[in-house]
């Protein structure tokens, strides 16, 4: 399988690349500055793409079976503060990227798209979404140490999901657990749909490595076409 990964140097994207290569897939990794990448692994090529430009995306689609987008403004893996500030400054960028990706797929309707989004659009109980409540959203942001202004970005991710939901393309939206960070690859986690998967302590958490496992699993064996899914321990 030939898998494209946008945001291939990011926290999740870089692990998706490693996971896909480890399973024997061919990978095209997209970065803002591919000339700066020094790569010695086999079956991988680095390219640049503007995820906000549908024509630019369409030009790199030929040959791809699946395109996984981990787009973030800036590079959160290197400078999370910069990404947070950029996301607050223009929270519409996530929906803009979703529209560009869907537009690009008009030329390749059989190519599958997996968008890595946010956890704020998950239902914390049936019909109740954290992103729709200032009180709940601010409480969550306080707990993870993000400024309350970042609520706009959380809603930006939600809006991107809503853009995808209007499309008949082969899209999948991935909401990671609320607590996601580099850790261990265990390969042992549970899968959910529109509500977070909670552990015995009531926490929604996953390592970036296991998130990558779930994403490549979905690329190999699609279970959530035109649907959202999440994972957790």
Number of C-alpha atoms within 10 A of each C-alpha: 15 17 25 29 24 27 28 26 23 19 20 25 27 20 22 31 26 18 21 26 17 10 10 12 18 19 24 23 25 25 22 18 11 16 10 9 11 8 9 7 9 10 13 20 14 20 17 17 21 15 26 18 16 21 17 16 20 20 11 17 17 11 13 18 17 24 25 27 24 22 24 20 16 19 20 17 15 12 10 12 14 14 17 21 17 17 24 20 14 13 22 17 23 27 21 18 22 24 20 20 25 23 19 21 23 13 14 17 14 13 19 21 24 24 24 25 23 22 25 26 24 26 17 16 11 9 10 13 19 23 25 16 12 12 10 15 20 18 13 18 16 12 9 10 8 14 13 15 15 20 23 17 24 24 22 26 26 23 20 22 25 14 17 23 16 9 13 11 20 20 24 26 24 27 27 29 26 22 14 19 15 15 11 11 16 10 12 11 17 14 13 14 16 20 23 27 24 18 14 7 6 9 15 20 21 28 23 24 25 26 30 24 22 24 29 22 14 18 23 15 9 13 13 17 17 18 16 24 22 26 26 24 17
